[in-house]
Amino acid sequence: MLTELRISNFALIDQLHLELPPGFLVLTGETGAGKSLLIDALVLLTGGRASAEHIRFGADEALLEACFILPATHHLTIRLQRDGYLLPDQQDLIVRRLLSRSGKNRNFLNGQLAPLQTIQDIGSQLVDIHGQHDQQSLLSAKTQLKLLDAFGNLEDVVGRYQQMHREWFEKKAALDEYVEKIRDQANRQDILQYQYDELVKMQLQSGEEESLSQEYHRLKHSGRLGELSNQAFTALHEGERSVLDHLGEVTERVQELAKIDAQGEPWVPLLEAATVALREVTDNLRDYRNQIEYDPERMDLIDSRLAGLQRLKKKYGKPIEDLVELTTILKQDLALLQNGEEQVAHLQAEVTSRYESMKASAEELSARRKTVAKHLVKEIKQELAALKMSTMEVQVNIEMANGDTGIGLTGMDRVEMLLAPNPGEPLMPLGRIASGGELSRIMLALKTVFAENDQTPVVIFDEIDSGIGGEAGMVMGSRLRQLAKFHQVCCITHLPQIASQAHAQFVVEKTTLDDRTQTKVHEVTGVHRETEIARMLGGGTLTPTIRKTAGEMLDRGSSPHVGVGLQKPRKKPAKT
């Protein structure tokens, strides 16, 4: 619900702060007082187009701010929490628009800058404005389809169909991707085969280049390596006074020392370990010395191989390890081309099977929607008749949706509500109903029928009482009050029959202060509200009789039995 509204320097409004209760609220006042300015402000707060003309004369900026409290489980609450505009346990949303004469307008959601598109998207789900403003969510064919499904309790059927549609779509996407891959590879088959043959011929191995480079380096320096290894081996093992002989003598003396002084005992195993290590080095040097041999033929082979590897690296722009992997990929791609037709046929069979199942589900859903539509038309006509619009023709048109397959995520249907306001006139979509008041009353009828299914928190009616009065006004007021069980409802009205049934009433007045015209809004209660209802009844003359009538209307409007005997918001029909 909308809990607070703050407006500053907006048209004729200097400063305004309203705290709004839940339920059915009315705005009343003399013609020209500025009632529609509040609607204009809400239009802008929900993403309407702003201009410098909205800013009060003499001011550089106008500020519009609204606070909404959202139900914890509402889909919009979950979305705003996901997008970071609400904390996990937060439900209050502050929408703020700052209008500037420079044209640099700014938009905020809970203090965070937000794009206008986001404000528009969220605003359309927060507030429905019915009247002269193009804010009615029910004008959308998408919304009408969603409400038709909810009206007929078809959510489970829709859910099953949508699961089938997702599975079919995934299979079709996989098929399309596979076919595209096959087509792309077929165009490159000769190239793929040439590359594969070239790489296979080279018999590439991971780590080969580094290993060959090391071997080439050893062969290049074989003479010096042989000399060094022989000198080291000789020093360790050969000769009259080799290192190992010296180490053996040292070990014997330390062993003798340890027998005399225990302090030397730990040194003995260290010397023995050193002897073992040196003997291992000696053995390795012997083997190394024996295998070192200058081999010019081997060097030429390695040099040629390294040059071939370098050429491949430069040609493909990849290291040898990646070329080894590329060989495997090319082998798989060529195999794919050979088995491609068989795999395509297999995937196509799966797609066809899923499509047939999905189509059957879509046809079942469509049939059930058409049955539900008949019940819906009946209830809409009952509501219209109660609003003194019994001659209006209503039709819920269900036709095949456009598209390549004719079947989308919501099924195969496009739903559109058509109405003919007067006998003999053609049926037209809701958006083409000319009269704002007439459209508002139609929307009231629809809102009443869809009361349990429509999740828009705030519903506003402008000019809803145009061209009606008396009994029709009483019925309309009753409908609006009943609708407030499901939404916060706000209505601009000139009819006391409607205003007297509201839970709260706000009076809009135009005043002059310091030679400046201002629009003021304040809530009226008690005797002040009775005076306002009397003014609406009798114009400028407030007689005792008119005051008494006003009091009786307020008593009757607040009665828990108001509207008894009238059509009430429907009970959900049994599943079709």
C-alpha positions as CSV (number, residue, x, y, z in Angstrom):
1,M,0.0,0.0,0.0
2,L,0.9,3.7,-0.4
3,T,1.6,5.0,3.1
4,E,3.1,8.5,2.5
5,L,3.2,11.0,-0.3
6,R,5.5,14.1,-0.3
7,I,5.3,16.7,-3.0
8,S,7.4,19.9,-3.2
9,N,7.2,22.7,-5.9
10,F,5.0,20.7,-8.2
11,A,2.6,22.8,-10.3
12,L,0.3,24.6,-7.8
13,I,1.5,22.5,-4.9
14,D,4.1,24.3,-2.7
15,Q,4.6,21.7,0.0
16,L,2.5,18.7,0.7
17,H,2.8,15.7,3.1
18,L,0.1,13.1,3.2
19,E,-0.1,10.0,5.4
20,L,-2.5,7.5,3.8
21,P,-4.3,4.7,5.5
22,P,-5.3,1.4,3.9
23,G,-8.7,0.8,2.4
24,F,-10.9,2.9,0.2
25,L,-9.8,6.6,0.0
26,V,-11.5,9.4,-1.9
27,L,-10.3,12.8,-3.0
28,T,-13.0,15.5,-3.2
29,G,-13.1,19.2,-3.7
30,E,-14.4,21.9,-6.0
31,T,-13.8,21.6,-9.8
32,G,-10.4,23.1,-10.6
33,A,-9.1,22.8,-7.1
34,G,-6.2,20.5,-8.3
35,K,-7.4,17.0,-7.5
36,S,-5.8,15.6,-10.6
37,L,-2.4,17.1,-9.6
38,L,-2.1,14.2,-7.1
39,I,-2.8,11.7,-9.9
40,D,-0.2,13.5,-12.1
41,A,2.3,13.2,-9.3
42,L,1.7,9.5,-9.0
43,V,1.9,9.1,-12.7
44,L,5.4,10.6,-12.6
45,L,6.4,8.5,-9.6
46,T,5.5,5.4,-11.6
47,G,7.7,6.4,-14.5
48,G,5.5,9.0,-16.4
49,R,7.2,11.5,-18.7
50,A,8.3,14.7,-16.9
51,S,8.7,18.2,-18.2
52,A,9.8,21.6,-16.9
53,E,6.1,22.6,-16.9
54,H,5.5,20.4,-13.9
55,I,7.9,22.5,-11.8
56,R,6.2,25.3,-9.8
57,F,6.8,28.8,-11.1
58,G,9.8,30.4,-9.4
59,A,11.4,27.1,-8.4
60,D,14.3,25.3,-10.1
61,E,13.4,21.8,-9.0
62,A,10.3,19.7,-7.9
63,L,10.5,16.8,-5.6
64,L,8.1,13.9,-5.6
65,E,8.4,11.1,-3.1
66,A,6.1,8.1,-2.2
67,C,6.6,5.3,0.4
68,F,5.0,1.9,-0.3
69,I,4.8,-1.1,2.0
70,L,4.9,-4.3,0.1
71,P,3.7,-7.8,1.2
72,A,6.6,-10.0,2.2
73,T,5.6,-12.7,-0.3
74,H,4.8,-10.3,-3.2
75,H,6.7,-11.1,-6.4
76,L,7.9,-7.4,-6.5
77,T,9.3,-7.6,-3.0
78,I,11.3,-10.7,-4.0
79,R,12.6,-9.0,-7.1
80,L,13.6,-5.8,-5.4
81,Q,15.5,-7.8,-2.7
82,R,17.2,-9.8,-5.4
83,D,18.2,-6.5,-7.2
84,G,19.6,-4.9,-4.1
85,Y,16.9,-2.2,-3.7
86,L,15.5,-3.9,-0.6
87,L,17.3,-5.7,2.3
88,P,16.4,-9.3,2.9
89,D,13.7,-8.5,5.6
90,Q,12.8,-5.0,4.3
91,Q,9.3,-4.3,2.8
92,D,9.2,-0.5,2.6
93,L,10.1,1.0,-0.8
94,I,10.6,4.8,-1.2
95,V,10.3,6.0,-4.8
96,R,11.7,9.5,-5.4
97,R,11.9,11.7,-8.5
98,L,13.7,15.0,-8.6
99,L,12.6,17.1,-11.6
100,S,15.0,19.9,-12.8
101,R,14.4,22.7,-15.2
102,S,17.8,21.9,-16.7
103,G,16.3,18.5,-17.8
104,K,18.7,16.5,-15.6
105,N,16.0,14.6,-13.7
106,R,17.1,12.0,-11.2
107,N,15.3,8.9,-10.0
108,F,15.8,7.0,-6.8
109,L,14.7,3.7,-5.2
110,N,15.4,3.6,-1.5
111,G,18.1,6.2,-2.0
112,Q,19.8,4.5,-4.8
113,L,19.9,6.1,-8.3
114,A,17.8,4.0,-10.6
115,P,17.2,4.2,-14.4
116,L,13.8,5.6,-15.5
117,Q,13.1,2.2,-17.2
118,T,13.4,0.5,-13.8
119,I,11.0,3.0,-12.3
120,Q,8.5,2.4,-15.1
121,D,8.7,-1.3,-14.8
122,I,8.3,-1.3,-11.0
123,G,5.8,1.5,-11.1
124,S,3.5,-0.5,-13.4
125,Q,3.4,-3.3,-10.8
126,L,2.8,-0.9,-7.9
127,V,0.0,1.3,-9.1
128,D,-2.8,1.0,-11.6
129,I,-4.2,4.3,-12.6
130,H,-7.6,4.2,-14.5
131,G,-8.9,7.3,-16.2
132,Q,-7.2,9.7,-18.6
133,H,-3.7,8.3,-17.9
134,D,-2.2,5.5,-19.8
135,Q,-1.2,3.4,-16.8
136,Q,-3.8,0.6,-16.8
137,S,-2.1,-2.8,-16.5
138,L,-5.3,-4.5,-17.7
139,L,-4.9,-3.0,-21.1
140,S,-2.0,-5.4,-21.7
141,A,-2.9,-8.6,-23.5
142,K,-0.2,-10.3,-21.5
143,T,-1.8,-9.3,-18.2
144,Q,-5.3,-10.3,-19.5
145,L,-4.0,-13.8,-20.3
146,K,-2.3,-14.1,-16.9
147,L,-5.6,-13.0,-15.1
148,L,-7.7,-15.4,-17.2
149,D,-5.5,-18.3,-16.2
150,A,-5.7,-17.2,-12.5
151,F,-9.5,-16.7,-12.8
152,G,-9.9,-20.3,-14.0
153,N,-7.4,-21.8,-11.5
154,L,-5.2,-22.9,-14.5
155,E,-1.9,-22.2,-12.9
156,D,-1.0,-25.9,-12.5
157,V,-1.9,-26.6,-16.1
158,V,0.1,-23.6,-17.3
159,G,3.0,-24.8,-15.1
160,R,3.0,-28.3,-16.7
161,Y,2.8,-26.8,-20.2
162,Q,5.7,-24.4,-19.5
163,Q,7.9,-27.2,-18.3
164,M,7.2,-29.0,-21.5
165,H,8.0,-25.9,-23.5
166,R,11.3,-25.4,-21.7
167,E,12.3,-29.0,-22.4
168,W,11.3,-28.7,-26.1
169,F,13.2,-25.3,-26.4
170,E,16.3,-26.8,-24.8
171,K,16.3,-29.8,-27.2
172,K,15.6,-27.5,-30.2
173,A,18.5,-25.2,-29.2
174,A,20.8,-28.2,-28.9
175,L,19.7,-29.4,-32.4
176,D,20.2,-26.0,-33.9
177,E,23.6,-25.6,-32.3
178,Y,24.6,-29.1,-33.6
179,V,23.4,-28.5,-37.1
180,E,25.2,-25.2,-37.2
181,K,28.4,-26.9,-36.0
182,I,28.0,-29.6,-38.6
183,R,27.4,-27.0,-41.3
184,D,30.4,-25.0,-40.3
185,Q,32.7,-28.0,-40.2
186,A,31.4,-29.3,-43.5
187,N,32.5,-26.0,-45.1
188,R,35.9,-26.5,-43.6
189,Q,36.2,-30.3,-44.0
190,D,39.1,-30.1,-46.5
191,I,41.0,-27.8,-44.2
192,L,40.3,-29.9,-41.1
193,Q,41.5,-33.0,-42.9
194,Y,44.7,-31.3,-44.1
195,Q,45.5,-30.0,-40.6
196,Y,44.8,-33.3,-39.0
197,D,47.0,-35.2,-41.5
198,E,49.8,-32.7,-41.0
199,L,49.7,-32.9,-37.2
200,V,49.4,-36.7,-37.1
201,K,52.4,-37.1,-39.5
202,M,54.5,-35.1,-37.0
203,Q,53.5,-37.6,-34.2
204,L,53.6,-34.8,-31.6
205,Q,54.2,-35.6,-27.9
206,S,53.8,-33.3,-24.9
207,G,57.1,-32.3,-23.5
208,E,59.0,-33.4,-26.6
209,E,60.4,-30.0,-27.5
210,E,62.0,-29.4,-24.1
211,S,63.4,-32.9,-24.0
212,L,65.0,-32.6,-27.4
213,S,66.4,-29.1,-26.6
214,Q,68.1,-30.5,-23.6
215,E,69.6,-33.5,-25.5
216,Y,70.8,-31.2,-28.3
217,H,72.5,-29.0,-25.7
218,R,74.3,-32.0,-24.1
219,L,75.5,-33.3,-27.5
220,K,76.8,-29.8,-28.4
221,H,78.9,-29.7,-25.2
222,S,79.7,-33.5,-25.1
223,G,83.5,-33.0,-25.2
224,R,83.6,-30.7,-22.2
225,L,81.0,-32.7,-20.3
226,G,83.1,-35.9,-20.8
227,E,86.2,-34.2,-19.6
228,L,84.5,-32.8,-16.5
229,S,82.8,-36.0,-15.6
230,N,86.1,-38.0,-16.0
231,Q,88.0,-35.6,-13.8
232,A,85.3,-35.7,-11.1
233,F,85.2,-39.5,-11.2
234,T,89.0,-39.8,-11.0
235,A,89.1,-37.4,-8.0
236,L,86.5,-39.4,-6.2
237,H,87.6,-43.0,-6.9
238,E,90.8,-43.4,-8.8
239,G,94.3,-42.3,-8.0
240,E,96.5,-42.9,-5.0
241,R,94.8,-40.4,-2.7
242,S,91.1,-40.4,-3.9
243,V,88.4,-38.6,-2.0
244,L,86.8,-41.8,-1.0
245,D,90.1,-43.2,0.4
246,H,90.6,-40.0,2.4
247,L,87.0,-40.2,3.7
248,G,87.6,-43.8,4.7
249,E,90.6,-42.9,6.8
250,V,88.7,-40.0,8.4
251,T,85.9,-42.4,9.3
252,E,88.3,-44.9,10.9
253,R,89.9,-42.2,13.1
254,V,86.5,-40.8,14.2
255,Q,85.3,-44.3,15.1
256,E,88.4,-44.7,17.2
257,L,87.8,-41.3,18.8
258,A,84.2,-42.2,19.6
259,K,85.4,-45.3,21.5
260,I,87.5,-43.1,23.7
261,D,85.0,-40.1,24.0
262,A,81.3,-40.7,23.5
263,Q,80.9,-37.1,22.3
264,G,82.2,-38.3,18.9
265,E,79.6,-41.1,18.5
266,P,77.0,-38.9,16.6
267,W,79.7,-38.0,14.0
268,V,80.2,-41.6,12.9
269,P,76.8,-42.1,11.1
270,L,77.3,-38.7,9.4
271,L,80.5,-39.8,7.9
272,E,79.1,-43.2,6.9
273,A,76.1,-41.4,5.2
274,A,78.6,-39.1,3.4
275,T,80.5,-42.1,2.2
276,V,77.3,-43.7,0.8
277,A,76.3,-40.5,-0.9
278,L,79.7,-40.1,-2.5
279,R,79.7,-43.7,-3.7
280,E,76.3,-43.1,-5.4
281,V,77.7,-39.9,-7.1
282,T,80.7,-41.9,-8.2
283,D,78.6,-44.6,-9.8
284,N,76.5,-42.0,-11.6
285,L,79.6,-40.2,-12.9
286,R,80.9,-43.5,-14.2
287,D,77.7,-44.2,-16.1
288,Y,77.4,-40.6,-17.3
289,R,81.1,-40.5,-18.5
290,N,80.6,-43.7,-20.4
291,Q,77.5,-42.6,-22.3
292,I,78.7,-39.1,-23.2
293,E,79.6,-39.3,-26.9
294,Y,79.7,-36.7,-29.6
295,D,77.1,-37.8,-32.3
296,P,76.8,-35.3,-35.2
297,E,74.2,-37.4,-37.0
298,R,72.0,-37.4,-33.9
299,M,72.5,-33.6,-33.6
300,D,71.3,-33.1,-37.2
301,L,68.2,-35.2,-36.6
302,I,67.3,-33.3,-33.4
303,D,68.0,-29.9,-35.1
304,S,65.7,-30.9,-38.0
305,R,62.9,-32.1,-35.6
306,L,63.1,-28.9,-33.5
307,A,62.9,-26.8,-36.7
308,G,59.8,-28.7,-37.7
309,L,58.2,-28.2,-34.3
310,Q,59.0,-24.5,-34.5
311,R,57.4,-24.2,-38.0
312,L,54.2,-25.8,-36.6
313,K,54.1,-23.5,-33.6
314,K,54.5,-20.4,-35.9
315,K,51.9,-21.7,-38.4
316,Y,49.2,-22.5,-35.8
317,G,50.1,-19.9,-33.2
318,K,50.0,-22.5,-30.5
319,P,52.6,-24.3,-28.3
320,I,53.2,-28.0,-28.9
321,E,51.0,-29.0,-25.9
322,D,48.1,-27.2,-27.5
323,L,48.8,-28.7,-30.9
324,V,48.6,-32.2,-29.3
325,E,45.2,-31.3,-27.9
326,L,44.2,-29.8,-31.3
327,T,45.0,-33.1,-33.0
328,T,42.5,-34.8,-30.7
329,I,39.8,-32.1,-31.4
330,L,40.3,-32.4,-35.1
331,K,39.9,-36.2,-34.9
332,Q,36.6,-35.7,-33.1
333,D,35.4,-33.1,-35.5
334,L,36.1,-35.3,-38.5
335,A,34.3,-38.2,-36.8
336,L,31.4,-35.9,-36.1
337,L,31.1,-35.1,-39.9
338,Q,31.1,-38.8,-40.6
339,N,28.3,-39.6,-38.0
340,G,26.6,-36.2,-38.3
341,E,23.5,-37.2,-40.3
342,E,22.8,-40.0,-37.9
343,Q,23.1,-37.7,-34.9
344,V,21.0,-35.0,-36.5
345,A,18.2,-37.5,-37.2
346,H,18.3,-38.7,-33.6
347,L,18.1,-35.1,-32.2
348,Q,15.4,-34.2,-34.7
349,A,13.3,-37.2,-33.5
350,E,13.7,-36.0,-29.9
351,V,12.7,-32.4,-30.8
352,T,9.6,-33.7,-32.8
353,S,8.5,-35.9,-29.9
354,R,8.8,-33.0,-27.4
355,Y,7.0,-30.7,-29.7
356,E,4.1,-33.0,-30.2
357,S,3.7,-33.5,-26.4
358,M,4.0,-29.7,-25.9
359,K,1.4,-29.0,-28.7
360,A,-1.1,-31.4,-27.2
361,S,-0.6,-29.7,-23.8
362,A,-1.0,-26.3,-25.4
363,E,-4.2,-27.4,-27.2
364,E,-5.6,-28.7,-23.8
365,L,-4.7,-25.4,-22.2
366,S,-6.4,-23.5,-25.0
367,A,-9.6,-25.5,-24.7
368,R,-9.7,-24.9,-21.0
369,R,-9.1,-21.2,-21.4
370,K,-12.0,-21.0,-23.8
371,T,-14.3,-22.6,-21.2
372,V,-13.0,-20.3,-18.5
373,A,-13.5,-17.3,-20.8
374,K,-17.3,-18.0,-21.0
375,H,-17.5,-17.9,-17.2
376,L,-15.5,-14.8,-17.1
377,V,-17.7,-13.0,-19.7
378,K,-20.7,-13.9,-17.6
379,E,-19.3,-12.4,-14.4
380,I,-18.0,-9.2,-16.2
381,K,-21.5,-8.7,-17.6
382,Q,-23.0,-9.0,-14.2
383,E,-20.6,-6.4,-12.8
384,L,-21.3,-4.1,-15.7
385,A,-25.0,-4.4,-15.2
386,A,-24.7,-3.5,-11.5
387,L,-22.8,-0.4,-12.7
388,K,-25.7,0.6,-15.0
389,M,-23.8,-0.6,-18.1
390,S,-26.0,-3.6,-18.9
391,T,-26.1,-2.8,-22.7
392,M,-22.4,-3.2,-23.0
393,E,-21.3,-6.2,-25.1
394,V,-18.3,-8.2,-23.8
395,Q,-16.2,-10.8,-25.5
396,V,-12.9,-12.5,-24.5
397,N,-11.2,-13.2,-27.8
398,I,-8.8,-16.1,-27.8
399,E,-6.9,-16.7,-31.0
400,M,-3.6,-18.3,-32.2
401,A,-0.6,-16.3,-31.2
402,N,1.8,-15.1,-33.8
403,G,5.2,-16.7,-34.2
404,D,7.2,-19.3,-36.2
405,T,5.5,-22.2,-34.4
406,G,2.5,-20.3,-33.0
407,I,3.4,-21.7,-29.6
408,G,5.2,-19.7,-27.0
409,L,6.0,-19.9,-23.3
410,T,2.4,-19.0,-22.4
411,G,0.8,-21.4,-24.9
412,M,-0.7,-21.0,-28.3
413,D,-3.2,-18.3,-27.3
414,R,-3.4,-14.5,-27.5
415,V,-6.1,-13.2,-25.3
416,E,-7.8,-9.9,-25.8
417,M,-10.9,-8.5,-24.0
418,L,-13.2,-6.7,-26.4
419,L,-16.1,-4.4,-25.5
420,A,-18.9,-2.5,-27.3
421,P,-20.1,0.4,-25.1
422,N,-23.4,0.8,-27.0
423,P,-25.7,-1.5,-29.0
424,G,-24.8,-1.6,-32.6
425,E,-21.2,-0.5,-32.1
426,P,-18.3,-2.8,-33.0
427,L,-16.4,-4.6,-30.4
428,M,-13.1,-2.8,-29.5
429,P,-10.1,-3.5,-27.3
430,L,-10.1,-1.9,-23.9
431,G,-7.5,0.7,-24.8
432,R,-9.8,2.1,-27.6
433,I,-12.7,3.0,-25.3
434,A,-12.9,6.7,-25.8
435,S,-14.5,8.0,-22.5
436,G,-12.1,8.1,-19.5
437,G,-15.0,7.8,-17.1
438,E,-16.5,4.9,-19.1
439,L,-13.2,3.1,-19.2
440,S,-12.8,3.7,-15.4
441,R,-16.1,2.0,-14.7
442,I,-15.2,-0.9,-17.0
443,M,-11.9,-1.2,-15.2
444,L,-13.8,-1.2,-11.9
445,A,-15.9,-4.1,-13.1
446,L,-12.8,-6.0,-14.2
447,K,-10.9,-5.2,-11.0
448,T,-13.9,-6.5,-9.0
449,V,-14.0,-9.8,-11.0
450,F,-10.2,-10.2,-10.8
451,A,-10.0,-9.0,-7.2
452,E,-8.5,-12.2,-5.8
453,N,-6.1,-12.6,-8.7
454,D,-4.7,-9.1,-9.3
455,Q,-1.6,-8.4,-7.2
456,T,-1.3,-4.7,-8.0
457,P,-1.2,-3.1,-4.5
458,V,-2.6,0.4,-5.3
459,V,-5.6,1.1,-7.7
460,I,-6.6,4.6,-8.6
461,F,-9.7,5.7,-10.4
462,D,-10.0,9.1,-12.0
463,E,-13.4,10.4,-13.5
464,I,-15.0,7.1,-12.5
465,D,-18.3,8.9,-11.7
466,S,-18.6,10.8,-15.0
467,G,-22.1,10.8,-16.3
468,I,-23.7,8.8,-13.4
469,G,-25.4,9.5,-10.2
470,G,-28.0,8.3,-7.7
471,E,-28.4,4.5,-7.4
472,A,-25.5,3.8,-9.8
473,G,-23.2,6.0,-7.6
474,M,-24.3,4.0,-4.6
475,V,-23.5,0.7,-6.4
476,M,-20.1,2.1,-7.6
477,G,-19.2,3.2,-4.1
478,S,-20.1,-0.3,-2.8
479,R,-17.9,-1.9,-5.4
480,L,-15.0,0.4,-4.6
481,R,-15.3,-0.4,-0.9
482,Q,-15.4,-4.1,-1.6
483,L,-12.4,-3.9,-3.9
484,A,-10.5,-2.3,-1.0
485,K,-10.4,-5.7,0.7
486,F,-7.8,-6.7,-1.9
487,H,-6.1,-3.4,-2.8
488,Q,-5.6,0.1,-1.5
489,V,-8.2,2.0,-3.6
490,C,-8.1,5.7,-4.3
491,C,-10.8,7.6,-6.2
492,I,-11.3,11.1,-7.3
493,T,-15.1,11.7,-7.2
494,H,-17.8,14.4,-7.2
495,L,-20.5,12.1,-6.0
496,P,-21.4,12.0,-2.3
497,Q,-22.8,8.5,-2.9
498,I,-19.3,7.3,-3.5
499,A,-17.4,9.6,-1.1
500,S,-19.6,8.6,1.8
501,Q,-18.6,4.9,1.5
502,A,-14.9,5.6,1.7
503,H,-12.8,4.6,4.7
504,A,-11.0,8.0,4.5
505,Q,-11.7,11.3,2.7
506,F,-9.3,14.0,1.7
507,V,-10.4,17.4,0.5
508,V,-8.4,19.3,-2.1
509,E,-8.7,23.1,-1.9
510,K,-7.2,26.0,-3.9
511,T,-6.1,28.9,-1.8
512,T,-4.1,32.2,-2.3
513,L,-1.2,33.2,-0.1
514,D,1.0,36.2,-0.7
515,D,-0.5,36.6,-4.2
516,R,0.4,33.0,-5.1
517,T,-2.2,30.3,-5.8
518,Q,-1.6,27.0,-3.9
519,T,-3.3,23.7,-3.8
520,K,-3.7,22.2,-0.3
521,V,-4.9,18.7,0.7
522,H,-6.1,17.6,4.1
523,E,-8.1,14.7,5.6
524,V,-11.6,15.4,6.9
525,T,-13.2,13.5,9.7
526,G,-16.2,13.8,11.9
527,V,-18.3,17.0,11.5
528,H,-15.9,18.3,8.9
529,R,-16.4,15.3,6.7
530,E,-20.1,15.6,7.1
531,T,-19.9,19.2,6.0
532,E,-17.9,18.2,2.9
533,I,-20.5,15.5,2.0
534,A,-23.3,18.1,2.5
535,R,-21.4,20.5,0.2
536,M,-21.2,17.8,-2.5
537,L,-25.0,17.2,-2.0
538,G,-26.2,20.8,-2.0
539,G,-23.5,22.9,-3.6
540,G,-23.2,26.2,-1.8
541,T,-26.4,25.8,0.3
542,L,-26.0,23.8,3.5
543,T,-29.4,23.4,5.0
544,P,-30.2,21.3,8.0
545,T,-31.9,18.8,5.8
546,I,-28.9,18.4,3.6
547,R,-26.6,18.0,6.7
548,K,-28.9,15.3,8.0
549,T,-28.9,13.5,4.7
550,A,-25.1,13.7,4.6
551,G,-24.9,12.2,8.1
552,E,-27.2,9.4,7.2
553,M,-25.1,8.7,4.1
554,L,-21.9,8.5,6.1
555,D,-23.6,6.2,8.7
556,R,-24.9,4.0,5.9
557,G,-21.6,4.0,4.0
558,S,-19.7,2.9,7.1
559,S,-22.2,0.1,7.9
560,P,-20.8,-3.4,7.7
561,H,-23.9,-4.3,5.7
562,V,-23.4,-1.7,3.0
563,G,-23.8,-3.3,-0.4
564,V,-25.8,-6.3,0.9
565,G,-27.8,-7.8,-2.0
566,L,-25.3,-6.6,-4.6
567,Q,-22.9,-8.7,-6.6
568,K,-19.8,-9.3,-4.5
569,P,-16.3,-10.3,-5.6
570,R,-16.6,-13.8,-7.0
571,K,-15.7,-17.1,-5.5
572,K,-13.2,-19.0,-7.5
573,P,-15.0,-21.4,-9.9
574,A,-14.4,-25.1,-9.8
575,K,-11.6,-26.3,-12.0
576,T,-12.6,-26.9,-15.5
